[in-house]
Amino acid sequence: MAERPVAVVTGAGRGIGAATALLLGQRGYHVVVNYLQDVDTAAAVVARIERAGGSAVAARADVREPGQIGELVGGLDRVDALVCNANVRQPVRASLEQTSWDELAGKVADELGGAFHITRAVLPIMRAAGRGRIVYVSSMSAGWTGKQQLAHAVSKAALNSFAEQVAADVGAYGISVNTVAPGAVRTEAGAAFMPAAMGEHLAGHSVLGRMVEPEDVAAVIGLLLDERTAALTGALIPVDGGFQVMVGGPPRLP
Ligand SMILES: NC(=O)c1ccc[n+]([C@@H]2O[C@H](COP(=O)([O-])OP(=O)(O)OC[C@H]3O[C@@H](n4cnc5c(N)ncnc54)[C@H](OP(=O)(O)O)[C@@H]3O)[C@@H](O)[C@H]2O)c1
């Protein structure tokens, strides 16, 4: 049997990462299902991929810790796709006056560290192969103001800029780098961050009139990893049910 391409998905035990891991498993990747604390959810994702005839392994590592990421990537001799998705630390939902410097700096460091360390670890493998695909999972929150989520928005805006810089750095090596920006997604993290009323409010104001599902985001990530979309790089793709085409932009949160 031909050797499988390898995909590393960070934060793949639940939510968007789990949906992405399952999709990539179906597509024939050997999937590294990274998680932080919950080995059971990660093992369940691996089991679902294997039951469907695919190949996967659960790998615990804190994406904020370069040593742990070095160990995770050190065991891999190829990485065809990297999806930086881990939902590092819950966002602080607060305005500037309610946010301490430590909260803001900590959130930005966690978000960027979660992308920086694994990108640095994986790039030599992709460069040596002369190919690779990277997708960062950002958020539409990066461009929304006045939503009482200073630290989250600023950290995701920094991630968007980081992704563009990486795209420019590595394009010459045959590596494409893109970012997806989900809107309100029905996940555990989404529920913790957005009370049900807020989710319904956002869904009601989207063009589609519904919340985005993890599988919706996974499908777009899958497109960005496809060989046929290799010319697409440095792009930021919204997966938000259409907020950005509403007159006056996204709705104000209740
Ligand atoms: N949900 C939304 O509405 C929404 C909207 C826009 C953007 N996003 C973005 O989408 C991404 C995924 O969010 P989600 O809602 O799918 O999250 P989720 O359902 O809470 O799942 C988060 C995953 O990340 C893992 N994780 C957390 N911290 C980690 C760390 N330091 N190192 C490694 N893994 C870690 C968790 O592992 P354990 O379970 O083992 O702790 C879990 O597998 C995030 O980047 C988030 O900002 C989400």
The ligand as a Gaussian input file, in Angstrom:
#p B3LYP/6-31G(d) Opt

LIG

0 1
 N      -16.340000      27.989000      18.296000
 C      -16.411000      29.175000      17.685000
 O      -17.480000      29.834000      17.651000
 C      -15.190000      29.746000      16.996000
 C      -15.338000      30.912000      16.260000
 C      -14.231000      31.453000      15.624000
 C      -13.000000      30.831000      15.743000
 N      -12.853000      29.694000      16.475000
 C      -11.522000      29.097000      16.565000
 O      -11.579000      27.745000      16.163000
 C      -10.549000      26.995000      16.864000
 C      -11.162000      25.755000      17.495000
 O      -12.199000      26.166000      18.357000
 P      -13.309000      25.130000      18.858000
 O      -14.510000      25.958000      19.180000
 O      -13.434000      24.007000      17.898000
 O      -12.622000      24.614000      20.220000
 P      -13.030000      23.414000      21.256000
 O      -14.280000      22.733000      20.808000
 O      -12.983000      24.011000      22.616000
 O      -11.806000      22.403000      21.116000
 C      -10.549000      22.896000      21.465000
 C       -9.484000      21.861000      21.205000
 O       -8.215000      22.529000      21.416000
 C       -7.444000      21.739000      22.320000
 N       -6.520000      22.614000      23.045000
 C       -6.816000      23.640000      23.879000
 N       -5.680000      24.213000      24.323000
 C       -4.648000      23.524000      23.759000
 C       -3.242000      23.612000      23.833000
 N       -2.654000      24.566000      24.580000
 N       -2.485000      22.722000      23.153000
 C       -3.070000      21.749000      22.389000
 N       -4.399000      21.615000      22.261000
 C       -5.179000      22.496000      22.949000
 C       -8.460000      21.046000      23.184000
 O       -7.853000      19.899000      23.783000
 P       -8.418000      19.270000      25.197000
 O       -9.873000      18.977000      24.961000
 O       -7.558000      18.058000      25.363000
 O       -8.195000      20.331000      26.229000
 C       -9.533000      20.674000      22.158000
 O       -9.200000      19.492000      21.470000
 C       -9.926000      27.967000      17.867000
 O       -8.709000      28.466000      17.344000
 C      -10.982000      29.074000      17.987000
 O      -10.427000      30.315000      18.361000
 C      -13.936000      29.126000      17.112000

